[in-house]
Amino acid sequence: MQLLKRSCRIIGKNLIKIVSLLLAVSIIAFALVCASPVDPVQQYILGLGTAVSPERRAAIEEYWGVGQPPVQRYLNWLSNLLQGDMGESSLYRRPVAEIIGERFVNSLALMLCAWVLAGVLGFVLGCVMGMYQDRWPDKILKKICYILSSVPTFWLGLLFLMIFSVYLGLFPVGFSSPIGVKSEDVTIWQKLHHLILPAFTLSLMSFANIALHTRQKLIDVLESDYVLFARARGETELEILRRHGLRNILLPAVTLQFASFAELFGGSVLAENVFSYPGLGSAVSAAGLNSDVPLLLGVTLFSTLFVCVGNMIANVLYGVVDPQTRGAER
C-alpha cells in the first residue's frame, strides 16, 4: 500500500513536470518555425500539384493565420491542439495525429526490440566484464564496447545492410513487410524478419554505455568490504554476484536503460532511413526535407512526451528495484 501511494505521488509530480515541459517545448518549437524561412502556405499549395485560385489561396492563408501576430497564431494552434487537432500534414494530406499513430506502431516495435536487446546484452556483458576484470574476456569486450560507442549508427546500418542483405541475402533490404503483399496477408514471421536487422543495429547504439557502466559499478561492489567479508566466509563468485552484486548494480542499469529513450528515438530516425523502415523517424525526416510544419511540430511534442514518460516509469521502478529509495521523495 505504501509503495502504491509513493508511486501515485511520483506520477502526479512527474505529470506536472511533463505538462510544463511540453508547454515550453511547444513555445520554443513554434518560435523556431516562425523564425525559419519556411512558408507553410506555399508548401501546402505546392503539395496540391494544381493551380490555386485567389479565393482558395486566401482561405488557405486564413487557415494558417497569415497576417496575424505570432502569439495569436500560437494560441490558435495550441487551442486546436488541446482539442485533439494537430493539423493536417501538407506532405501526406492526412491528419497529423493519424500519421503519428500509424507510424508510431512500427517505430514502437523497432524501439522496444532494440531497447530490450540493448538492456539485456549490456547488463550481461557488463557483469561478465566486471567478474573478469583485467582478464582477456574483459579486455576483448571492453574494446568492442569502445568501438561500437564511437561508430555512427547510420554507418553501422549501411555496413550490416551490405553484408547481411546484399552479399549474404539473409535479411530483406528494407521496409517493414514484403513488397506487393497486402498488410492483412503479412505474417508475424515476415514482420520479424524485416525487423531483426534494424533493431539489432539500433540496439548497438546504447548497449555499450550500459555494459561499461555496469562493469564499473560491479567492480566497485566487488572491491567493497562486505564482499571481502563474503569471500572470507567461503562464498563463490557466482553467489557474491547473486547476493551482493545484482541488487547494487541493477538500479543504475535501469536508470541508464530508461534514460536511453531520447538517444534511442534519435537513433531510430537514422536507422529507419537507412533501412527504409516506415516509422516515425522516416516520417519526420521526410517532413523536414519537405517543410511539413504541422507534422514537424506534432512529432516534436510527441517525442518529448515519449521521453518524459520513459523517465517517469524509471522513477516509479526505483522503489520496486531498490526498497531503500521508497522513503525518499522525488
Secondary structure, DSSP 8 states (H G I E B T S, - for coil): -HHHHHHHHHHHHHHHHHHHHHHHHHHHHHHHHHHSS--HHHHHHHHH-S---HHHHHHHHHHHTTTS-HHHHHHHHHHHHHTT---B-TTTSSBHHHHHHHHHHHHHHHHHHHHHHHHHHHHHHHHHHHHTTTSHHHHHHHHHHHHHHHS-HHHHHHHHIIIIIIIS--S-SSSSS-TT--GGG--HHHHHHHHHHHHHHHHTTTHHHHHHHHHHHHHHHHTSHHHHHHHHTT--HHHHIIIIIHHHHHHHHHHHHHHTHHHHHHHHHHHHHHTT--SHHHHHHHHHHTT-HHHHHHHHHHHHHHHHHHHHHHHHHHHHH-GGGTTS--
